[in-house]
Amino acid sequence: MSLKKKLVIWLAHRLPPCQEVTRLASEAMDRRLPVQQWIKMKLHFLTCSLCLRYFQQLLLMRELAHRLGAQADDDKPSANAALSPAARERLKRMLDSASPE
């Protein structure tokens, strides 16, 4: 067995399990992790490609959600937007015809 493989196995036995690392990865999306937890998580990624992939997918989903939110903000009409005079007149007529007298 190579020295690199022995080192990875030794490290893997001293790091938190995948279940804890995935929880930390999820928490890292919402808040800043303490340095010790961040280091443990990053070291775990050296030994576990599945947890690393999970973290990368979380980062991608967060980035896409931010982009989608920014795009939705761009699509909103301006708060200062006013109705055209023709549209105001149409609404007035519709309201007048619908109101009971």
All heavy atoms as an XYZ file, in Angstrom:
813
protein
N       0.852     -1.173      0.000
C       0.000      0.000      0.000
C       0.901      1.240      0.000
O       1.863      1.322      0.746
C      -0.901     -0.018      1.243
C      -1.941      1.043      1.215
S      -3.077      1.146      2.652
C      -3.576     -0.501      2.961
N       0.517      2.211     -0.819
C       1.325      3.425     -0.946
C       1.182      4.308      0.295
O       0.209      4.203      1.042
C       0.906      4.202     -2.192
O      -0.350      4.796     -1.981
N       2.151      5.153      0.475
C       2.144      6.071      1.611
C       0.953      7.025      1.533
O       0.315      7.334      2.550
C       3.461      6.863      1.652
C       3.596      7.872      2.780
C       3.501      7.173      4.132
C       4.895      8.626      2.660
N       0.627      7.470      0.319
C      -0.503      8.380      0.128
C      -1.802      7.717      0.569
O      -2.620      8.314      1.267
C      -0.591      8.809     -1.334
C      -1.702      9.786     -1.619
C      -1.728     10.195     -3.062
C      -2.887     11.112     -3.359
N      -2.951     11.489     -4.757
N      -1.996      6.456      0.192
C      -3.211      5.738      0.552
C      -3.277      5.523      2.066
O      -4.328      5.657      2.679
C      -3.283      4.406     -0.182
C      -4.626      3.745     -0.083
C      -4.751      2.612     -1.055
C      -6.173      2.096     -1.029
N      -6.433      1.167     -2.095
N      -2.139      5.213      2.674
C      -2.092      5.031      4.128
C      -2.454      6.342      4.831
O      -3.183      6.335      5.831
C      -0.707      4.575      4.571
C      -0.404      3.145      4.234
C       0.993      2.772      4.720
C       1.334      1.354      4.319
N       2.683      0.966      4.766
N      -1.949      7.440      4.320
C      -2.250      8.743      4.906
C      -3.738      9.070      4.798
O      -4.340      9.566      5.749
C      -1.411      9.831      4.230
C      -1.632     11.254      4.724
C      -1.245     11.383      6.195
C      -0.853     12.241      3.886
N      -4.327      8.772      3.657
C      -5.759      9.041      3.455
C      -6.585      8.203      4.424
O      -7.529      8.704      5.045
C      -6.162      8.768      1.989
C      -7.670      8.736      1.830
C      -5.554      9.823      1.072
N      -6.231      6.938      4.596
C      -6.966      6.063      5.513
C      -6.804      6.551      6.953
O      -7.775      6.621      7.716
C      -6.495      4.606      5.351
C      -6.949      4.070      3.989
C      -7.037      3.727      6.481
C      -6.366      2.725      3.619
N      -5.592      6.929      7.316
C      -5.335      7.430      8.670
C      -6.162      8.695      8.929
O      -6.788      8.837      9.970
C      -3.836      7.727      8.820
C      -3.462      8.298     10.146
C      -3.189      7.607     11.287
C      -3.332      9.692     10.467
N      -2.897      8.480     12.297
C      -2.977      9.768     11.833
C      -3.474     10.865      9.736
C      -2.761     10.974     12.478
C      -3.264     12.066     10.388
C      -2.917     12.119     11.740
N      -6.180      9.582      7.950
C      -6.925     10.833      8.078
C      -8.428     10.566      8.162
O      -9.128     11.165      8.980
C      -6.599     11.749      6.897
C      -7.122     13.163      6.919
C      -6.602     13.909      8.140
C      -6.735     13.891      5.647
N      -8.909      9.652      7.329
C     -10.339      9.354      7.295
C     -10.833      8.834      8.642
O     -11.967      9.125      9.051
C     -10.640      8.350      6.197
N     -10.018      8.078      9.349
C     -10.417      7.537     10.655
C     -10.448      8.603     11.743
O     -11.024      8.384     12.799
C      -9.492      6.406     11.081
C      -9.649      5.155     10.273
N     -10.856      4.720      9.791
C      -8.742      4.241      9.860
C     -10.704      3.599      9.129
N      -9.415      3.283      9.141
N      -9.848      9.736     11.513
C      -9.788     10.788     12.514
C     -10.714     11.967     12.220
O     -10.772     12.925     12.981
C      -8.348     11.285     12.663
C      -7.531     10.304     13.469
C      -6.087     10.304     13.116
N      -5.354      9.299     13.852
C      -5.325      8.005     13.545
N      -6.013      7.547     12.530
N      -4.613      7.156     14.258
N     -11.389     11.893     11.117
C     -12.286     12.979     10.725
C     -13.731     12.602     11.017
O     -14.054     11.432     11.188
C     -12.118     13.272      9.233
C     -10.774     13.877      8.843
C     -10.652     13.952      7.332
C     -10.599     15.251      9.462
N     -14.623     13.601     11.053
C     -16.044     13.308     11.294
C     -16.628     12.460     10.163
O     -16.148     12.507      9.021
C     -16.700     14.683     11.343
C     -15.717     15.650     10.826
C     -14.371     15.020     10.868
N     -17.667     11.684     10.467
C     -18.302     10.849      9.442
C     -19.061     11.692      8.406
O     -19.340     12.879      8.635
C     -19.254      9.961     10.238
C     -19.547     10.744     11.472
C     -18.307     11.540     11.770
N     -19.409     11.063      7.323
C     -20.118     11.755      6.224
C     -21.398     12.434      6.700
O     -21.708     13.542      6.268
C     -20.438     10.770      5.107
S     -18.977     10.139      4.261
N     -22.123     11.788      7.580
C     -23.386     12.360      8.057
C     -23.146     13.719      8.715
O     -23.895     14.672      8.475
C     -24.045     11.399      9.051
C     -25.405     11.851      9.515
C     -26.063     10.831     10.435
O     -25.444      9.862     10.853
N     -27.318     11.051     10.749
N     -22.102     13.835      9.508
C     -21.804     15.111     10.157
C     -21.297     16.140      9.146
O     -21.641     17.321      9.211
C     -20.765     14.921     11.264
C     -20.486     16.190     12.032
C     -19.485     16.006     13.157
O     -19.301     14.869     13.620
O     -18.892     17.021     13.559
N     -20.503     15.683      8.188
C     -19.942     16.604      7.188
C     -21.041     17.158      6.288
O     -21.028     18.345      5.957
C     -18.827     15.915      6.375
C     -18.398     16.776      5.209
C     -17.641     15.616      7.282
N     -22.006     16.335      5.903
C     -23.092     16.851      5.064
C     -23.935     17.855      5.839
O     -24.414     18.842      5.279
C     -23.972     15.720      4.506
O     -24.453     14.914      5.584
C     -23.206     14.861      3.519
N     -24.097     17.631      7.152
C     -24.814     18.601      7.986
C     -24.038     19.917      8.040
O     -24.614     20.997      7.878
C     -25.009     18.044      9.394
C     -25.775     18.979     10.320
C     -25.834     18.455     11.755
N     -24.527     18.213     12.342
C     -23.717     19.155     12.822
N     -24.076     20.421     12.774
N     -22.552     18.839     13.349
N     -22.723     19.816      8.213
C     -21.890     21.026      8.238
C     -21.943     21.754      6.890
O     -21.989     22.982      6.841
C     -20.444     20.669      8.580
C     -20.152     20.280     10.021
C     -18.709     19.808     10.160
C     -20.431     21.423     10.962
N     -21.913     20.993      5.815
C     -21.968     21.599      4.478
C     -23.270     22.376      4.300
O     -23.274     23.488      3.758
C     -21.822     20.520      3.407
N     -24.363     21.798      4.761
C     -25.654     22.487      4.665
C     -25.663     23.747      5.531
O     -26.162     24.795      5.114
C     -26.782     21.558      5.093
O     -26.908     20.484      4.196
N     -25.120     23.647      6.732
C     -25.067     24.808      7.614
C     -24.175     25.906      7.033
O     -24.446     27.097      7.229
C     -24.547     24.407      8.995
C     -25.552     23.628      9.817
C     -25.017     23.254     11.193
O     -24.076     23.913     11.675
O     -25.560     22.307     11.783
N     -23.133     25.501      6.314
C     -22.216     26.487      5.722
C     -22.915     27.344      4.667
O     -22.426     28.423      4.329
C     -21.004     25.775      5.115
N     -24.044     26.889      4.151
C     -24.801     27.685      3.188
C     -25.532     28.832      3.878
O     -25.827     29.850      3.254
C     -25.828     26.817      2.446
C     -25.240     25.700      1.613
S     -24.192     26.290      0.287
C     -22.621     25.648      0.812
N     -25.842     28.666      5.165
C     -26.646     29.654      5.900
C     -25.844     30.536      6.836
O     -26.287     31.620      7.190
C     -27.726     28.943      6.715
C     -28.681     28.145      5.852
O     -28.932     28.576      4.715
O     -29.164     27.100      6.311
N     -24.708     30.026      7.285
C     -23.927     30.790      8.256
C     -22.453     30.483      8.082
O     -22.094     29.509      7.442
C     -24.363     30.474      9.689
C     -24.053     29.035     10.109
C     -24.484     28.775     11.557
N     -24.225     27.404     11.932
C     -23.091     26.972     12.493
N     -22.112     27.828     12.733
N     -22.933     25.709     12.825
N     -21.635     31.312      8.686
C     -20.190     31.107      8.643
C     -19.811     30.085      9.722
O     -20.120     30.280     10.902
C     -19.491     32.433      8.885
C     -18.055     32.408      8.587
C     -17.461     33.785      8.751
N     -16.171     33.754      8.117
C     -15.688     34.678      7.354
N     -16.400     35.752      7.134
N     -14.513     34.574      6.815
N     -19.162     29.000      9.307
C     -18.759     27.970     10.261
C     -17.535     28.418     11.047
O     -16.689     29.145     10.516
C     -18.410     26.668      9.525
C     -19.529     25.938      8.800
C     -18.979     24.702      8.099
C     -20.641     25.548      9.739
N     -17.435     27.957     12.302
C     -16.190     28.206     13.040
C     -15.013     27.562     12.292
O     -15.180     26.564     11.582
C     -16.434     27.500     14.382
C     -17.920     27.389     14.500
C     -18.434     27.273     13.110
N     -13.843     28.121     12.458
C     -12.659     27.675     11.711
C     -12.408     26.177     11.890
O     -12.115     25.471     10.924
C     -11.415     28.494     12.126
C     -10.164     27.968     11.470
C     -11.619     29.957     11.796
N     -12.538     25.686     13.110
C     -12.278     24.270     13.377
C     -13.220     23.369     12.573
O     -12.793     22.391     11.977
C     -12.416     23.987     14.868
C     -12.084     22.558     15.247
C     -12.258     22.298     16.734
O     -12.835     23.108     17.450
N     -11.766     21.170     17.190
N     -14.506     23.702     12.527
C     -15.463     22.908     11.757
C     -15.173     23.010     10.260
O     -15.287     22.024      9.533
C     -16.892     23.365     12.050
C     -17.365     22.992     13.429
C     -18.782     23.475     13.677
O     -19.245     24.447     13.081
N     -19.477     22.792     14.581
N     -14.832     24.204      9.797
C     -14.529     24.405      8.382
C     -13.332     23.540      7.963
O     -13.352     22.895      6.920
C     -14.263     25.884      8.113
C     -13.993     26.195      6.685
C     -12.792     26.452      6.112
C     -14.947     26.256      5.618
N     -12.942     26.688      4.768
C     -14.247     26.567      4.442
C     -16.324     26.077      5.557
C     -14.885     26.700      3.208
C     -16.948     26.219      4.328
C     -16.226     26.528      3.183
N     -12.295     23.519      8.800
C     -11.100     22.731      8.493
C     -11.426     21.238      8.472
O     -10.995     20.517      7.563
C      -9.971     23.047      9.500
C      -9.453     24.468      9.263
C      -8.835     22.033      9.396
C      -8.492     24.970     10.321
N     -12.194     20.781      9.451
C     -12.588     19.367      9.475
C     -13.351     18.993      8.204
O     -13.125     17.936      7.618
C     -13.456     19.068     10.696
C     -12.702     18.958     11.980
C     -13.669     18.628     13.117
C     -12.971     18.520     14.438
N     -13.903     18.191     15.533
N     -14.259     19.878      7.809
C     -15.053     19.601      6.612
C     -14.151     19.552      5.371
O     -14.259     18.625      4.559
C     -16.137     20.673      6.449
C     -17.083     20.423      5.300
S     -18.411     21.657      5.191
C     -17.505     23.100      4.677
N     -13.263     20.525      5.227
C     -12.378     20.561      4.057
C     -11.426     19.366      4.041
O     -11.146     18.807      2.969
C     -11.589     21.877      4.028
C     -12.460     23.102      3.873
C     -13.218     23.104      2.582
C     -12.469     23.906      1.563
N     -13.179     24.074      0.311
N     -10.937     18.947      5.198
C     -10.073     17.761      5.253
C     -10.857     16.508      4.872
O     -10.345     15.618      4.191
C      -9.456     17.598      6.641
C      -8.319     18.551      6.992
C      -7.937     18.404      8.455
C      -7.115     18.312      6.095
N     -12.106     16.441      5.312
C     -12.955     15.300      4.951
C     -13.117     15.217      3.432
O     -13.123     14.124      2.869
C     -14.324     15.409      5.635
C     -15.231     14.260      5.355
N     -15.291     13.139      6.158
C     -16.111     14.051      4.349
C     -16.171     12.290      5.654
N     -16.694     12.831      4.553
N     -13.228     16.375      2.794
C     -13.375     16.392      1.335
C     -12.169     15.762      0.639
O     -12.295     15.240     -0.467
C     -13.582     17.815      0.816
C     -14.890     18.442      1.228
C     -15.034     19.818      1.227
C     -15.983     17.674      1.614
C     -16.232     20.416      1.586
C     -17.181     18.258      1.989
C     -17.298     19.632      1.975
N     -10.997     15.819      1.274
C      -9.810     15.187      0.688
C      -9.934     13.674      0.652
O      -9.315     13.013     -0.180
C      -8.551     15.570      1.479
C      -8.141     17.035      1.438
C      -6.971     17.265      2.394
C      -7.784     17.452      0.027
N     -10.737     13.126      1.559
C     -10.865     11.671      1.643
C     -12.183     11.155      1.086
O     -12.347      9.948      0.925
C     -10.735     11.207      3.107
O     -11.824     11.730      3.861
C      -9.420     11.646      3.701
N     -13.136     12.044      0.827
C     -14.477     11.595      0.413
C     -14.981     12.443     -0.758
O     -15.457     13.566     -0.571
C     -15.438     11.681      1.593
S     -17.088     11.072      1.219
N     -14.911     11.886     -1.934
C     -15.341     12.625     -3.123
C     -16.856     12.819     -3.162
O     -17.346     13.776     -3.757
C     -14.874     11.906     -4.392
O     -15.450     10.620     -4.465
N     -17.611     11.929     -2.512
C     -19.070     12.071     -2.515
C     -19.511     13.284     -1.693
O     -20.408     14.025     -2.105
C     -19.729     10.793     -1.987
C     -19.502      9.551     -2.842
C     -20.123      8.335     -2.183
C     -20.055      9.741     -4.239
N     -18.885     13.481     -0.545
C     -19.214     14.661      0.264
C     -18.774     15.946     -0.448
O     -19.477     16.954     -0.401
C     -18.565     14.567      1.641
S     -19.378     13.360      2.731
N     -17.646     15.883     -1.109
C     -17.185     17.048     -1.876
C     -18.184     17.377     -2.977
O     -18.554     18.535     -3.170
C     -15.799     16.783     -2.471
C     -15.260     17.871     -3.392
C     -15.126     19.200     -2.660
C     -13.917     17.437     -3.978
N     -18.659     16.356     -3.667
C     -19.645     16.576     -4.733
C     -20.933     17.169     -4.160
O     -21.525     18.072     -4.746
C     -19.945     15.269     -5.457
C     -20.922     15.470     -6.617
C     -21.172     14.214     -7.377
N     -19.918     13.772     -7.981
C     -19.746     12.563     -8.488
N     -20.725     11.690     -8.469
N     -18.608     12.226     -9.030
N     -21.359     16.662     -2.998
C     -22.561     17.197     -2.345
C     -22.392     18.686     -2.051
O     -23.279     19.491     -2.329
C     -22.830     16.410     -1.057
C     -23.966     16.942     -0.231
C     -25.291     16.728     -0.601
C     -23.729     17.653      0.940
C     -26.336     17.222      0.152
C     -24.768     18.147      1.703
C     -26.068     17.926      1.309
O     -27.099     18.417      2.060
N     -21.238     19.056     -1.509
C     -20.970     20.456     -1.189
C     -20.964     21.312     -2.455
O     -21.536     22.408     -2.475
C     -19.632     20.571     -0.442
C     -19.313     21.957      0.022
C     -20.074     22.579      0.991
C     -18.239     22.643     -0.511
C     -19.775     23.866      1.430
C     -17.928     23.924     -0.082
C     -18.704     24.526      0.891
N     -20.356     20.816     -3.520
C     -20.324     21.554     -4.778
C     -21.733     21.736     -5.339
O     -22.063     22.789     -5.889
C     -19.433     20.840     -5.786
C     -17.962     20.900     -5.431
C     -17.105     19.963     -6.259
O     -17.579     18.967     -6.805
N     -15.819     20.289     -6.353
N     -22.580     20.721     -5.185
C     -23.960     20.837     -5.659
C     -24.738     21.865     -4.840
O     -25.546     22.620     -5.384
C     -24.653     19.474     -5.615
C     -24.129     18.516     -6.665
C     -24.656     17.105     -6.499
O     -25.215     16.750     -5.465
N     -24.466     16.295     -7.522
N     -24.493     21.902     -3.528
C     -25.131     22.930     -2.690
C     -24.718     24.329     -3.137
O     -25.558     25.231     -3.230
C     -24.759     22.733     -1.219
C     -25.383     21.558     -0.481
C     -24.824     21.466      0.938
C     -26.890     21.665     -0.445
N     -23.429     24.496     -3.412
C     -22.937     25.797     -3.878
C     -23.589     26.179     -5.203
O     -23.986     27.332     -5.393
C     -21.416     25.776     -4.035
C     -20.600     25.702     -2.748
C     -19.112     25.508     -3.079
C     -20.799     26.945     -1.903
N     -23.719     25.226     -6.103
C     -24.344     25.492     -7.398
C     -25.809     25.879     -7.233
O     -26.277     26.847     -7.841
C     -24.214     24.270     -8.312
C     -24.881     24.382     -9.669
C     -24.247     25.484    -10.507
C     -24.808     23.049    -10.400
N     -26.534     25.141     -6.383
C     -27.951     25.458     -6.172
C     -28.116     26.842     -5.549
O     -29.017     27.588     -5.924
C     -28.616     24.399     -5.292
C     -28.839     23.087     -6.007
S     -29.835     21.906     -5.086
C     -28.755     21.511     -3.723
N     -27.219     27.201     -4.618
C     -27.293     28.529     -4.001
C     -27.035     29.613     -5.046
O     -27.748     30.615     -5.107
C     -26.299     28.639     -2.853
C     -26.382     29.989     -2.160
C     -25.530     30.073     -0.945
N     -24.125     30.060     -1.312
C     -23.136     30.251     -0.453
N     -23.398     30.419      0.818
N     -21.893     30.242     -0.854
N     -26.037     29.398     -5.892
C     -25.725     30.379     -6.932
C     -26.899     30.531     -7.904
O     -27.276     31.651     -8.265
C     -24.473     29.952     -7.695
C     -24.099     30.902     -8.809
C     -22.934     30.401     -9.654
O     -22.164     29.545     -9.192
O     -22.817     30.886    -10.791
N     -27.500     29.408     -8.309
C     -28.632     29.473     -9.232
C     -29.838     30.159     -8.593
O     -30.540     30.926     -9.252
C     -28.997     28.068     -9.709
C     -27.963     27.385    -10.601
C     -28.371     25.945    -10.884
C     -27.750     28.153    -11.886
N     -30.071     29.901     -7.309
C     -31.184     30.549     -6.617
C     -30.957     32.059     -6.538
O     -31.893     32.839     -6.725
C     -31.349     29.962     -5.221
N     -29.720     32.476     -6.295
C     -29.421     33.911     -6.253
C     -29.625     34.536     -7.626
O     -30.180     35.631     -7.734
C     -27.985     34.145     -5.770
C     -27.820     33.970     -4.304
N     -27.416     34.976     -3.467
C     -28.019     32.901     -3.505
C     -27.377     34.535     -2.228
N     -27.730     33.267     -2.222
N     -29.181     33.834     -8.663
C     -29.378     34.365    -10.028
C     -30.851     34.482    -10.356
O     -31.294     35.475    -10.937
C     -28.708     33.450    -11.054
C     -27.237     33.599    -11.158
C     -26.732     32.779    -12.321
N     -25.306     32.589    -12.267
C     -24.640     31.802    -13.086
N     -25.277     31.118    -14.010
N     -23.344     31.687    -12.983
N     -31.618     33.456    -10.010
C     -33.048     33.462    -10.295
C     -33.738     34.584     -9.526
O     -34.599     35.280    -10.063
C     -33.665     32.111     -9.935
C     -35.121     31.900    -10.293
C     -35.331     32.048    -11.800
C     -35.587     30.538     -9.841
N     -33.324     34.789     -8.281
C     -33.893     35.879     -7.485
C     -33.555     37.231     -8.077
O     -34.403     38.128     -8.125
N     -32.322     37.400     -8.542
C     -31.922     38.673     -9.158
C     -32.688     38.897    -10.450
O     -33.102     40.021    -10.747
C     -30.420     38.673     -9.423
N     -32.887     37.829    -11.201
C     -33.632     37.943    -12.457
C     -35.086     38.311    -12.168
O     -35.668     39.147    -12.856
C     -33.576     36.627    -13.224
C     -34.302     36.663    -14.542
C     -34.260     35.321    -15.252
O     -33.652     34.366    -14.787
N     -34.912     35.245    -16.379
N     -35.672     37.725    -11.128
C     -37.061     38.042    -10.771
C     -37.172     39.500    -10.339
O     -38.156     40.163    -10.644
C     -37.538     37.114     -9.659
N     -36.163     40.009     -9.633
C     -36.180     41.414     -9.227
C     -36.126     42.332    -10.442
O     -36.762     43.385    -10.465
C     -35.003     41.725     -8.300
C     -35.172     41.102     -6.920
O     -36.309     40.720     -6.585
O     -34.159     41.011     -6.195
N     -35.373     41.933    -11.472
C     -35.271     42.741    -12.686
C     -36.583     42.763    -13.460
O     -36.888     43.724    -14.154
C     -34.166     42.213    -13.601
C     -32.778     42.428    -13.007
O     -32.659     43.237    -12.061
O     -31.828     41.787    -13.486
N     -37.382     41.688    -13.336
C     -38.631     41.582    -14.089
C     -39.788     42.326    -13.426
O     -40.817     42.543    -14.050
C     -39.024     40.108    -14.262
C     -38.051     39.356    -15.163
O     -37.298     40.023    -15.904
O     -38.050     38.109    -15.131
N     -39.639     42.724    -12.165
C     -40.720     43.412    -11.463
C     -40.921     44.807    -12.048
O     -39.959     45.483    -12.367
C     -40.392     43.549     -9.975
C     -40.458     42.253     -9.216
C     -40.143     42.478     -7.752
C     -40.139     41.164     -7.009
N     -39.670     41.336     -5.634
N     -42.155     45.215    -12.175
C     -42.387     46.582    -12.660
C     -41.911     47.590    -11.622
O     -41.915     47.326    -10.431
C     -43.900     46.648    -12.846
C     -44.459     45.527    -12.057
C     -43.380     44.493    -11.929
N     -41.550     48.720    -12.085
C     -41.063     49.782    -11.208
C     -42.186     50.254    -10.291
O     -43.349     50.311    -10.685
C     -40.566     50.947    -12.064
O     -40.332     52.067    -11.264
N     -41.828     50.609     -9.069
C     -42.823     51.111     -8.119
C     -43.374     52.451     -8.587
O     -44.482     52.834     -8.224
C     -42.192     51.242     -6.738
N     -42.615     53.158     -9.411
C     -43.046     54.464     -9.902
C     -43.815     54.367    -11.222
O     -44.178     55.388    -11.783
C     -41.835     55.380    -10.089
C     -41.146     55.654     -8.770
O     -41.787     55.702     -7.739
N     -39.840     55.817     -8.809
N     -44.021     53.151    -11.720
C     -44.700     52.997    -13.007
C     -46.153     53.456    -12.866
O     -46.836     53.127    -11.906
C     -44.648     51.543    -13.464
N     -46.605     54.238    -13.820
C     -47.976     54.756    -13.792
C     -48.730     54.206    -14.991
O     -48.141     53.842    -16.001
C     -47.945     56.280    -13.833
N     -50.024     54.135    -14.849
C     -50.871     53.704    -15.959
C     -50.941     54.804    -17.011
O     -50.934     55.996    -16.686
C     -52.286     53.406    -15.455
C     -52.459     52.180    -14.556
C     -53.894     52.129    -14.042
C     -52.124     50.913    -15.309
N     -51.026     54.355    -18.225
C     -51.196     55.335    -19.297
C     -52.592     55.949    -19.170
O     -53.494     55.357    -18.570
C     -51.042     54.657    -20.660
O     -52.138     53.788    -20.889
N     -52.783     57.123    -19.737
C     -54.119     57.749    -19.669
C     -55.203     56.861    -20.280
O     -56.320     56.790    -19.749
C     -53.951     59.038    -20.470
C     -52.491     59.347    -20.381
C     -51.807     58.015    -20.328
N     -54.889     56.155    -21.360
C     -55.887     55.278    -21.989
C     -56.252     54.136    -21.051
O     -57.432     53.761    -20.929
C     -55.345     54.732    -23.307
N     -55.264     53.556    -20.377
C     -55.528     52.452    -19.448
C     -56.355     52.942    -18.266
O     -57.270     52.252    -17.801
C     -54.217     51.840    -18.970
N     -56.050     54.144    -17.767
C     -56.826     54.712    -16.666
C     -58.282     54.907    -17.067
O     -59.203     54.627    -16.288
C     -56.227     56.057    -16.253
C     -55.334     55.923    -15.050
C     -54.916     57.260    -14.508
N     -53.512     57.408    -14.919
C     -52.964     58.481    -15.407
N     -53.664     59.583    -15.550
N     -51.711     58.504    -15.750
N     -58.494     55.377    -18.281
C     -59.863     55.601    -18.765
C     -60.620     54.283    -18.895
O     -61.793     54.201    -18.524
C     -59.816     56.333    -20.112
C     -61.155     56.789    -20.607
C     -61.881     57.720    -19.640
O     -61.226     58.579    -19.011
O     -63.102     57.577    -19.501
N     -59.951     53.232    -19.405
C     -60.599     51.916    -19.519
C     -60.983     51.377    -18.147
O     -62.089     50.849    -17.960
C     -59.673     50.919    -20.224
C     -59.602     51.077    -21.732
C     -58.944     49.874    -22.400
N     -57.650     49.506    -21.852
C     -56.478     49.999    -22.250
N     -56.448     50.897    -23.226
N     -55.356     49.603    -21.694
N     -60.079     51.493    -17.178
C     -60.384     51.021    -15.823
C     -61.548     51.805    -15.223
O     -62.444     51.236    -14.588
C     -59.154     51.154    -14.914
C     -58.090     50.070    -15.067
C     -56.855     50.424    -14.248
C     -58.628     48.729    -14.633
N     -61.555     53.109    -15.441
C     -62.634     53.935    -14.915
C     -63.978     53.503    -15.491
O     -64.970     53.371    -14.770
C     -62.352     55.404    -15.224
C     -63.350     56.345    -14.629
C     -62.973     57.788    -14.947
C     -64.047     58.708    -14.425
N     -63.834     60.094    -14.771
N     -64.002     53.261    -16.810
C     -65.263     52.823    -17.452
C     -65.697     51.470    -16.915
O     -66.895     51.251    -16.667
C     -65.105     52.753    -18.976
C     -65.275     54.116    -19.626
C     -65.164     54.016    -21.109
N     -63.722     53.880    -21.372
C     -63.182     53.461    -22.485
N     -63.917     53.110    -23.490
N     -61.887     53.397    -22.631
N     -64.751     50.553    -16.757
C     -65.101     49.217    -16.247
C     -65.647     49.309    -14.830
O     -66.620     48.660    -14.496
C     -63.862     48.306    -16.275
C     -63.461     47.865    -17.677
S     -61.918     46.915    -17.689
C     -62.326     45.542    -16.658
N     -65.034     50.141    -13.997
C     -65.512     50.283    -12.624
C     -66.873     50.949    -12.579
O     -67.743     50.564    -11.783
C     -64.494     51.080    -11.799
C     -63.180     50.364    -11.486
C     -62.174     51.312    -10.862
C     -63.417     49.168    -10.575
N     -67.076     51.947    -13.433
C     -68.378     52.619    -13.469
C     -69.476     51.671    -13.905
O     -70.577     51.698    -13.365
C     -68.333     53.832    -14.409
C     -67.557     54.998    -13.807
O     -67.323     54.989    -12.585
O     -67.146     55.889    -14.593
N     -69.180     50.825    -14.884
C     -70.210     49.912    -15.377
C     -70.473     48.773    -14.399
O     -71.554     48.197    -14.377
C     -69.814     49.336    -16.761
O     -68.680     48.510    -16.630
N     -69.508     48.453    -13.565
C     -69.668     47.347    -12.625
C     -70.281     47.790    -11.296
O     -70.793     46.964    -10.554
C     -68.317     46.683    -12.361
N     -70.247     49.065    -11.013
C     -70.728     49.509     -9.704
C     -72.261     49.567     -9.697
O     -72.878     50.037    -10.653
C     -70.154     50.874     -9.355
O     -70.578     51.836    -10.274
N     -72.881     49.085     -8.608
C     -74.350     49.150     -8.517
C     -74.805     50.592     -8.220
O     -74.169     51.314     -7.500
C     -74.681     48.242     -7.327
C     -73.431     48.180     -6.509
C     -72.293     48.441     -7.458
N     -75.902     50.961     -8.799
C     -76.384     52.332     -8.610
C     -77.715     52.352     -7.956
O     -78.476     51.556     -7.806
C     -76.460     53.013     -9.960
C     -75.100     53.022    -10.533
C     -74.859     54.186    -11.483
O     -75.529     55.212    -11.396
O     -73.977     54.046    -12.293
